[in-house]
């Protein structure tokens, strides 16, 4: 079989090179022996030259055409993502109120993020937030109008007793947005992500959110802390995990021990690839009357979160800054990480009544739903019984 392929290749090369050899032979021997063609070659040469120009122009134009299409596609994708970012930044914010009589929430049983991964509009992010200080703290949810509506539906499906309140509408008696920066205050943010995308994120405590609430409750005076979990559906991690598992199994080695290790590694990757993934930026924000204190609050929250997760795939600070628009716009970080829905549930969930001992100022709903207040006004249309005093 290889001999046949070699012979066929040699024949193709001979066919392609024979016109060149014949042309060179004619160019060399024709003047020497006075050979002449029985026809005028000028029209043929002119036609060949035109065809050659056409082929060369096409060979140049086709790559340029595909490059133009690629650039136009990238530009349209950037414009689409910019429109999504603007819609999310201009979207509403609501406060989420857990019930004070709830039983302790177990993060292992929370399926909120698996729901949100499928419920959110395509490529839109949602921001699940917890912020405050020793005076008061609360949960919040921010997104575009469509994204927030879809997210709150899943929150109610996960915790039917949860209530909501509007934030940052500018109306009287309505609390401001959690990202509102008072006049004269300074802001600092830190973005954290897992170091490795293909390793599981393991926790060291049964509920990492408990330490976050303790840290927020320790912020005193003119200062406020905020943790933003900005997430959207991740469509690429499962594919990369599958490719990594295939490469681990396909690796050729003579050592049985190494082959067994690669097989175990492939099983872990395949197990992880069956989960739902989200692209996540965990942003800790500090707001205070001095830049140093704002930086200390943000970094303290980042260290608290990092200390709640195992060193096998640690959570590390990837980027820091002072831009308030990044915080207010709930933008995804450039170095966002891949979290599975089960892993993210440990950090992003509502809490039960047991957390009120940790954060007594946490804003929560009443233990029982109260009926609407009755009308207590008396107008001309009402009949009033008259009392006789005689």
PAKE-592113 format. One record per residue (C-alpha): residue number from 1; x, y, z. Coordinates in steps of 0.001 Angstrom, whole numbers. Layout:
<atoms>
ATOM   seq         u         v         w
ATOM   NUM         X         Y         Z
...
</atoms>
This chain:
<atoms>
ATOM   seq         u         v         w
ATOM     1         0         0         0
ATOM     2      2768      2572       747
ATOM     3      4405      1789     -2626
ATOM     4      1174      2533     -4461
ATOM     5       785      5823     -2630
ATOM     6      4397      6749     -3437
ATOM     7      3921      5899     -7114
ATOM     8       714      7926     -7318
ATOM     9      2420     10872     -5653
ATOM    10      5340     10699     -8095
ATOM    11      2925     10603    -11037
ATOM    12      1062     13708     -9777
ATOM    13      4333     15586     -9322
ATOM    14      5464     14611    -12854
ATOM    15      2166     15791    -14366
ATOM    16      2385     19133    -12549
ATOM    17      6036     19756    -13371
ATOM    18      6013     18551    -17007
ATOM    19      4640     21852    -18456
ATOM    20      7416     23730    -16684
ATOM    21     10116     21447    -18054
ATOM    22      8661     21600    -21578
ATOM    23      8527     25385    -21447
ATOM    24     12128     25628    -20265
ATOM    25     13234     23196    -22996
ATOM    26     11457     25222    -25696
ATOM    27     12907     28480    -24367
ATOM    28     16425     27061    -24511
ATOM    29     16390     25021    -27758
ATOM    30     14002     27026    -29969
ATOM    31     16404     29943    -30659
ATOM    32     19321     27533    -31074
ATOM    33     17709     25349    -33726
ATOM    34     15288     27876    -35161
ATOM    35     12125     26183    -34004
ATOM    36      8906     28064    -34584
ATOM    37      5338     27412    -33530
ATOM    38      2755     26888    -36293
ATOM    39       517     29509    -34635
ATOM    40       847     32877    -32922
ATOM    41      1281     32285    -29123
ATOM    42       570     35912    -28172
ATOM    43     -3230     35495    -27685
ATOM    44     -2672     32311    -25697
ATOM    45       -43     33952    -23495
ATOM    46     -2341     36936    -22985
ATOM    47     -5155     34606    -21921
ATOM    48     -2860     32709    -19562
ATOM    49     -1677     35990    -18064
ATOM    50     -5287     37078    -17492
ATOM    51     -6141     33763    -15884
ATOM    52     -3051     33988    -13707
ATOM    53     -4011     37478    -12536
ATOM    54     -7534     36244    -11821
ATOM    55     -6266     33270     -9806
ATOM    56     -3800     35393     -7826
ATOM    57     -6457     38025     -7173
ATOM    58     -8892     35349     -6011
ATOM    59     -6268     33779     -3775
ATOM    60     -5768     37177     -2159
ATOM    61     -9431     38211     -2064
ATOM    62    -10799     35017      -486
ATOM    63     -8681     35250      2711
ATOM    64     -9464     38964      2958
ATOM    65    -13158     38158      2646
ATOM    66    -13048     35617      5459
ATOM    67    -10998     37989      7624
ATOM    68    -13631     40667      7043
ATOM    69    -16394     38253      8037
ATOM    70    -14492     37281     11196
ATOM    71    -13962     40933     12175
ATOM    72    -17628     41754     11513
ATOM    73    -18720     38788     13634
ATOM    74    -16438     39855     16497
ATOM    75    -17706     43430     16300
ATOM    76    -21343     42287     16362
ATOM    77    -20563     40046     19352
ATOM    78    -18934     42949     21222
ATOM    79    -21922     45174     20511
ATOM    80    -24319     42486     21717
ATOM    81    -22371     41966     24955
ATOM    82    -22206     45744     25430
ATOM    83    -25990     45966     25102
ATOM    84    -26397     43160     27651
ATOM    85    -24010     44902     30066
ATOM    86    -25916     48182     29723
ATOM    87    -29260     46442     30297
ATOM    88    -27931     44747     33429
ATOM    89    -26380     47967     34754
ATOM    90    -29648     49872     34251
ATOM    91    -31774     47068     35731
ATOM    92    -33625     47146     39049
ATOM    93    -32475     45877     42436
ATOM    94    -34604     44145     45045
ATOM    95    -33929     43160     48631
ATOM    96    -34502     39490     49481
ATOM    97    -35993     38897     52899
ATOM    98    -35737     35398     54400
ATOM    99    -38276     34409     57025
ATOM   100    -37143     34679     60623
ATOM   101    -38829     31371     61515
ATOM   102    -37111     29311     58818
ATOM   103    -35248     26181     59703
ATOM   104    -31488     26198     59059
ATOM   105    -30748     26209     55334
ATOM   106    -28402     23414     54249
ATOM   107    -26257     24459     51264
ATOM   108    -26089     20816     50120
ATOM   109    -29822     20930     49373
ATOM   110    -29846     24297     47564
ATOM   111    -30563     23985     43827
ATOM   112    -30956     27702     43107
ATOM   113    -27930     28101     40841
ATOM   114    -28749     25038     38770
ATOM   115    -32160     26625     38186
ATOM   116    -30688     30035     37362
ATOM   117    -28243     28594     34825
ATOM   118    -31172     27526     32630
ATOM   119    -33639     30273     33545
ATOM   120    -31541     33377     32868
ATOM   121    -31616     35025     29422
ATOM   122    -28750     33951     27178
ATOM   123    -25373     35448     28207
ATOM   124    -26961     37652     30893
ATOM   125    -25514     37762     34377
ATOM   126    -27286     38085     37706
ATOM   127    -25831     39510     40899
ATOM   128    -26634     37875     44232
ATOM   129    -25473     40198     47012
ATOM   130    -25100     40383     50771
ATOM   131    -23980     43634     52353
ATOM   132    -24190     45875     55382
ATOM   133    -22448     46599     58669
ATOM   134    -23108     46339     62414
ATOM   135    -26184     48566     62054
ATOM   136    -27916     46366     59491
ATOM   137    -27328     43892     56674
ATOM   138    -29480     42416     53918
ATOM   139    -29582     40197     50856
ATOM   140    -30167     41704     47421
ATOM   141    -30634     40628     43816
ATOM   142    -29811     42699     40730
ATOM   143    -30167     42121     37002
ATOM   144    -31911     43337     33889
ATOM   145    -35697     43509     34027
ATOM   146    -36084     40157     32284
ATOM   147    -33187     38582     34155
ATOM   148    -34354     39758     37568
ATOM   149    -37886     38511     36920
ATOM   150    -36563     35084     35937
ATOM   151    -34176     34973     38898
ATOM   152    -36803     35958     41453
ATOM   153    -39114     33254     40111
ATOM   154    -36428     30674     40875
ATOM   155    -35772     32195     44298
ATOM   156    -39460     31836     45155
ATOM   157    -39419     28284     43825
ATOM   158    -36454     27496     46104
ATOM   159    -37769     29394     49153
ATOM   160    -41538     30010     48827
ATOM   161    -41653     32115     51970
ATOM   162    -39082     34677     50806
ATOM   163    -40235     38262     50318
ATOM   164    -38853     41147     48330
ATOM   165    -38594     44913     48670
ATOM   166    -37552     47457     45997
ATOM   167    -34212     49218     46389
ATOM   168    -32699     52302     44833
ATOM   169    -35821     53605     43126
ATOM   170    -35301     57149     44421
ATOM   171    -38703     57238     46102
ATOM   172    -39213     58342     49671
ATOM   173    -38791     55665     52361
ATOM   174    -37140     53309     49852
ATOM   175    -33615     52195     50873
ATOM   176    -30791     53011     48435
ATOM   177    -29086     50505     46176
ATOM   178    -26407     48451     47988
ATOM   179    -23771     49931     45674
ATOM   180    -24705     53535     46531
ATOM   181    -21606     55450     47616
ATOM   182    -22322     58320     50031
ATOM   183    -20690     61682     49402
ATOM   184    -17151     61841     50704
ATOM   185    -16778     58068     50991
ATOM   186    -14198     55934     49204
ATOM   187    -14564     52541     47532
ATOM   188    -12286     49555     46999
ATOM   189    -13089     46192     45412
ATOM   190    -11344     42841     45133
ATOM   191    -12302     40068     42683
ATOM   192    -11608     36445     43644
ATOM   193    -11711     33218     41638
ATOM   194    -10528     29615     42005
ATOM   195     -7000     28967     40786
ATOM   196     -7817     25905     38645
ATOM   197    -10812     25435     36357
ATOM   198    -10677     21627     36206
ATOM   199    -10476     20843     39926
ATOM   200    -13448     20774     42331
ATOM   201    -13891     23601     44832
ATOM   202    -14125     22086     48305
ATOM   203    -15365     23825     51448
ATOM   204    -13865     23660     54926
ATOM   205    -17043     24624     56810
ATOM   206    -20647     23525     56577
ATOM   207    -21727     27069     55615
ATOM   208    -19148     29631     54370
ATOM   209    -21810     32337     54389
ATOM   210    -21780     32316     58181
ATOM   211    -18260     33749     58321
ATOM   212    -19222     36391     55733
ATOM   213    -22113     37548     57923
ATOM   214    -19802     37676     60953
ATOM   215    -17288     39766     59000
ATOM   216    -20003     42181     57816
ATOM   217    -21351     42481     61336
ATOM   218    -17891     43557     62523
ATOM   219    -17837     46626     60219
ATOM   220    -18514     49600     62500
ATOM   221    -18752     53350     62162
ATOM   222    -18737     55012     58759
ATOM   223    -18172     51930     56680
ATOM   224    -20054     49240     54812
ATOM   225    -19117     45927     53225
ATOM   226    -20643     44181     50234
ATOM   227    -20180     40785     48580
ATOM   228    -21350     40434     44973
ATOM   229    -21719     37012     43338
ATOM   230    -22009     37900     39649
ATOM   231    -22789     34791     37591
ATOM   232    -23992     33674     34190
ATOM   233    -24210     30321     32397
ATOM   234    -20864     28811     31390
ATOM   235    -21116     26851     28149
ATOM   236    -17441     25954     27656
ATOM   237    -16225     24261     30840
ATOM   238    -18066     20983     30309
ATOM   239    -16540     20638     26836
ATOM   240    -13047     21360     28136
ATOM   241    -13481     18838     30952
ATOM   242    -14577     16188     28461
ATOM   243    -11548     16887     26263
ATOM   244     -9233     16717     29287
ATOM   245    -10751     13374     30355
ATOM   246    -10264     11991     26835
ATOM   247     -6629     13112     26778
ATOM   248     -6024     11512     30185
ATOM   249     -7421      8191     28987
ATOM   250     -5665      8403     25612
ATOM   251     -2197      8976     27057
ATOM   252       141      6097     26139
ATOM   253      2379      4860     28935
ATOM   254      4016      1570     29792
ATOM   255      3678      2035     33543
ATOM   256       560       413     34971
ATOM   257       651      2728     37973
ATOM   258       616      5864     35827
ATOM   259     -2110      4349     33655
ATOM   260     -4225      3731     36772
ATOM   261     -3652      7323     37935
ATOM   262     -4684      8678     34542
ATOM   263     -7813      6517     34610
ATOM   264     -8759      7820     38063
ATOM   265     -8110     11382     36897
ATOM   266    -10325     10835     33850
ATOM   267    -13149      9524     36058
ATOM   268    -12955     12625     38258
ATOM   269    -13032     14892     35218
ATOM   270    -16005     13024     33736
ATOM   271    -17845     13210     37046
ATOM   272    -17260     16950     37228
ATOM   273    -18273     17396     33581
ATOM   274    -21783     16117     34375
ATOM   275    -22485     19166     36555
ATOM   276    -23919     22550     35561
ATOM   277    -21357     25346     35466
ATOM   278    -21525     29106     35787
ATOM   279    -18990     31794     35008
ATOM   280    -18637     33599     38339
ATOM   281    -16945     36681     39733
ATOM   282    -16930     36931     43531
ATOM   283    -16384     40625     44224
ATOM   284    -15878     41974     47741
ATOM   285    -16432     45711     48149
ATOM   286    -15463     48071     50945
ATOM   287    -16981     51536     51323
ATOM   288    -15775     53867     54060
ATOM   289    -14821     57437     54910
ATOM   290    -11110     56770     54258
ATOM   291     -9404     54885     51394
ATOM   292     -7394     52735     53801
ATOM   293    -10467     51590     55685
ATOM   294    -12370     50807     52456
ATOM   295     -9436     48726     51255
ATOM   296     -9258     46923     54587
ATOM   297    -12973     46031     54508
ATOM   298    -12788     44643     50950
ATOM   299     -9644     42623     51581
ATOM   300    -10971     41353     54888
ATOM   301    -14083     39978     53199
ATOM   302    -11933     38410     50449
ATOM   303     -9731     36677     53037
ATOM   304    -12809     35452     54907
ATOM   305    -14203     33828     51772
ATOM   306    -10824     32321     50838
ATOM   307    -10438     30832     54329
ATOM   308    -13724     28931     53960
ATOM   309    -12506     26866     50988
ATOM   310     -9914     24118     50743
ATOM   311     -6352     24667     49554
ATOM   312     -6762     21881     46947
ATOM   313     -8251     24547     44645
ATOM   314     -7848     27794     46567
ATOM   315     -9808     30997     46071
ATOM   316     -7382     33801     45338
ATOM   317     -7664     37526     44642
ATOM   318     -7226     38043     40903
ATOM   319     -7807     41766     40521
ATOM   320     -8379     44897     42621
ATOM   321     -9476     48425     41872
ATOM   322    -11382     51547     42865
ATOM   323    -13759     52015     39898
ATOM   324    -17302     52426     41306
ATOM   325    -18927     51863     37888
ATOM   326    -17629     48289     37847
ATOM   327    -19437     47646     41126
ATOM   328    -22634     49509     40233
ATOM   329    -22796     47875     36787
ATOM   330    -22403     44341     38230
ATOM   331    -19843     43584     35521
ATOM   332    -18174     40207     35241
ATOM   333    -14453     40299     35926
ATOM   334    -11906     39625     33207
ATOM   335    -10536     36740     35281
ATOM   336    -13815     35146     36315
ATOM   337    -13771     31501     37348
ATOM   338    -15858     28403     36659
ATOM   339    -18025     27213     39558
ATOM   340    -20442     24323     39504
ATOM   341    -23968     25032     40693
ATOM   342    -23446     22884     43807
ATOM   343    -20187     24653     44693
ATOM   344    -21684     28115     44292
ATOM   345    -24661     27192     46479
ATOM   346    -22339     27124     49513
ATOM   347    -21705     30847     49140
ATOM   348    -24868     32118     47440
ATOM   349    -28025     31226     49366
ATOM   350    -30527     32667     51795
ATOM   351    -30285     31752     55466
ATOM   352    -32582     30425     58150
ATOM   353    -33480     31746     61565
ATOM   354    -30314     30297     63091
ATOM   355    -28202     32971     61355
ATOM   356    -30003     35715     63277
ATOM   357    -27814     34777     66242
ATOM   358    -24755     35478     64080
ATOM   359    -26134     38618     62404
ATOM   360    -28945     39942     64635
ATOM   361    -29382     43007     62417
ATOM   362    -30010     40957     59268
ATOM   363    -33112     42222     57494
ATOM   364    -35754     39482     57436
ATOM   365    -39469     39071     56915
ATOM   366    -41950     38463     59714
ATOM   367    -42289     34942     61055
ATOM   368    -45912     34808     59890
ATOM   369    -47539     36517     56965
ATOM   370    -49863     39201     58312
ATOM   371    -53146     40160     56625
ATOM   372    -53505     43515     54934
ATOM   373    -54388     46441     57192
ATOM   374    -58135     47218     57187
ATOM   375    -59425     50621     56204
ATOM   376    -59714     52842     59242
ATOM   377    -60980     55964     57476
ATOM   378    -64513     57251     57974
ATOM   379    -65935     59282     55124
ATOM   380    -69306     60721     54120
ATOM   381    -70300     57445     52495
ATOM   382    -70171     55612     55848
ATOM   383    -73093     55529     58256
ATOM   384    -72152     56307     61821
ATOM   385    -74336     55235     64733
ATOM   386    -75394     58145     66895
ATOM   387    -75239     57859     70658
ATOM   388    -77967     59403     72755
ATOM   389    -76829     60847     76048
ATOM   390    -80235     61550     77558
</atoms>
